Amino acid sequence: MPKVILLYTSMSGNTEEMAGIIEKSINSHGIKVDKFQIDLDDFSATDLIDYEAILFGTYTWGDGDIPYEAEEFYDDLEEIDLSGKVVALFGSCDSMYPNYGGAIETFSNRFKERGAAVVLYHLKVELTPEQEDVQRCQSFAEAFIEEISIKSKS
């Protein structure tokens, strides 16, 4: 099974909660996940080279902006070749803004620019995950496991 990292940024705790649900779901299949919070844990963008599968979560600041604490990480991604990596993105969003979950899209584009295969539909949750969102997070994790299982067989 590929080496999996779950990397996220969270301000209010919503994306962190999603990350925890996804991690628990993947762990329940016997797959180890290394989890890091950007700007809090000791992690740099170059560390992504050590992983085959990347789960990336972010909230969106204002009208589609990436969080300030993720700006340096975003810039650092520009220097890294992520060819062969499988990436799926998730995050909490706020429909009060017209660019719903814009930071997720911005990071998705950066991962693609760097050669990664972005898989699955981006999982966007309105603010705090409700019970139906917990199930969506679990389904997202299941689908990611399928994606990386297919990748590891090829």
C-alpha positions as CSV (number, residue, x, y, z in Angstrom):
1,M,0.0,0.0,0.0
2,P,1.3,3.5,-0.8
3,K,2.7,5.7,1.9
4,V,-0.1,8.2,2.8
5,I,0.1,11.7,4.2
6,L,-2.8,13.9,5.4
7,L,-1.9,17.5,5.5
8,Y,-4.3,20.3,6.4
9,T,-4.7,23.8,7.7
10,S,-7.6,24.8,10.0
11,M,-8.6,28.0,11.8
12,S,-11.9,27.3,13.4
13,G,-11.4,23.5,13.7
14,N,-13.8,22.5,11.0
15,T,-11.2,21.3,8.5
16,E,-9.3,19.7,11.4
17,E,-12.4,17.8,12.3
18,M,-12.8,16.6,8.7
19,A,-9.1,15.5,8.7
20,G,-9.7,13.5,11.8
21,I,-12.7,11.7,10.4
22,I,-10.8,10.9,7.2
23,E,-7.8,9.7,9.1
24,K,-9.8,7.4,11.3
25,S,-11.6,6.0,8.3
26,I,-8.4,5.2,6.5
27,N,-6.8,3.8,9.6
28,S,-9.8,1.4,10.1
29,H,-8.6,-0.3,6.9
30,G,-5.1,-0.9,8.3
31,I,-3.5,1.9,6.4
32,K,-1.2,4.2,8.3
33,V,-1.6,7.9,7.7
34,D,1.0,10.5,8.7
35,K,-1.0,13.6,9.7
36,F,0.4,17.1,9.9
37,Q,-1.1,20.6,10.4
38,I,0.5,23.2,8.2
39,D,2.2,26.0,10.3
40,L,1.9,24.0,13.6
41,D,3.8,20.8,12.8
42,D,7.3,20.4,11.6
43,F,6.7,19.8,8.0
44,S,7.9,21.3,4.7
45,A,6.6,20.9,1.1
46,T,9.7,19.0,0.1
47,D,8.6,16.2,2.6
48,L,5.8,15.4,0.1
49,I,8.4,13.6,-2.0
50,D,8.4,10.8,0.6
51,Y,4.7,10.0,0.0
52,E,2.8,8.4,-2.9
53,A,-0.6,9.5,-1.7
54,I,-1.6,12.9,-0.4
55,L,-4.8,14.0,1.3
56,F,-4.8,17.8,1.5
57,G,-7.3,19.9,3.5
58,T,-7.8,23.6,3.7
59,Y,-10.4,26.2,4.6
60,T,-11.0,29.1,2.4
61,W,-10.3,32.6,3.7
62,G,-12.6,35.5,2.6
63,D,-13.7,35.3,-1.0
64,G,-11.6,32.3,-2.3
65,D,-8.2,33.1,-0.8
66,I,-5.8,30.5,0.6
67,P,-5.2,30.8,4.3
68,Y,-2.2,33.0,5.2
69,E,-0.6,30.2,7.1
70,A,-0.6,28.1,3.9
71,E,0.8,30.8,1.6
72,E,4.5,29.7,2.1
73,F,3.6,26.1,1.6
74,Y,1.7,27.0,-1.6
75,D,4.7,28.9,-2.9
76,D,7.1,26.1,-1.9
77,L,5.0,23.6,-3.9
78,E,6.1,25.4,-7.1
79,E,9.6,24.0,-6.6
80,I,8.6,20.3,-6.3
81,D,8.0,17.6,-8.9
82,L,4.9,15.7,-7.7
83,S,4.7,13.4,-10.8
84,G,3.3,10.0,-9.8
85,K,1.6,11.3,-6.6
86,V,-2.1,10.8,-6.1
87,V,-3.8,13.8,-4.4
88,A,-7.3,14.3,-3.1
89,L,-8.5,17.6,-1.6
90,F,-11.1,18.6,1.0
91,G,-12.1,21.5,3.3
92,S,-14.6,23.5,5.1
93,C,-16.2,26.3,3.1
94,D,-18.6,29.2,3.7
95,S,-21.5,29.8,1.2
96,M,-21.7,33.4,2.3
97,Y,-18.9,34.0,-0.2
98,P,-19.4,33.7,-4.0
99,N,-16.1,31.7,-4.5
100,Y,-17.2,28.7,-2.4
101,G,-14.1,26.7,-1.4
102,G,-11.8,28.7,-3.7
103,A,-8.7,27.8,-1.8
104,I,-9.3,24.1,-2.5
105,E,-9.5,24.8,-6.2
106,T,-6.3,27.0,-6.0
107,F,-4.4,24.2,-4.3
108,S,-5.8,21.6,-6.7
109,N,-4.5,23.6,-9.6
110,R,-1.1,23.9,-8.0
111,F,-0.9,20.1,-7.4
112,K,-1.8,19.5,-11.0
113,E,0.8,22.0,-12.3
114,R,3.4,20.1,-10.3
115,G,2.4,16.8,-12.0
116,A,0.2,15.2,-9.4
117,A,-2.9,13.2,-10.3
118,V,-5.7,14.9,-8.5
119,V,-8.4,12.3,-8.0
120,L,-12.0,12.4,-6.7
121,Y,-14.4,15.4,-6.5
122,H,-13.1,17.9,-4.0
123,L,-15.0,17.3,-0.7
124,K,-16.4,20.7,0.4
125,V,-18.4,20.9,3.7
126,E,-20.4,24.0,4.7
127,L,-18.7,25.2,7.9
128,T,-19.0,22.6,10.8
129,P,-19.4,19.0,9.6
130,E,-22.9,17.7,10.4
131,Q,-23.7,14.0,10.7
132,E,-24.3,13.7,6.9
133,D,-20.9,15.4,6.3
134,V,-19.3,12.8,8.6
135,Q,-20.6,10.2,6.3
136,R,-19.4,12.2,3.2
137,C,-15.9,12.3,4.8
138,Q,-16.0,8.6,5.4
139,S,-17.1,7.9,1.8
140,F,-14.4,10.3,0.6
141,A,-11.8,8.3,2.5
142,E,-13.1,5.0,1.1
143,A,-12.9,6.3,-2.4
144,F,-9.4,7.5,-1.8
145,I,-8.4,4.0,-0.6
146,E,-9.8,2.6,-3.8
147,E,-7.8,5.1,-5.9
148,I,-4.5,4.4,-4.2
149,S,-5.2,0.6,-4.3
150,I,-5.6,0.8,-8.0
151,K,-2.5,3.0,-8.3
152,S,-0.4,0.5,-6.2
153,K,-1.4,-2.4,-8.5
154,S,-0.4,-0.6,-11.7
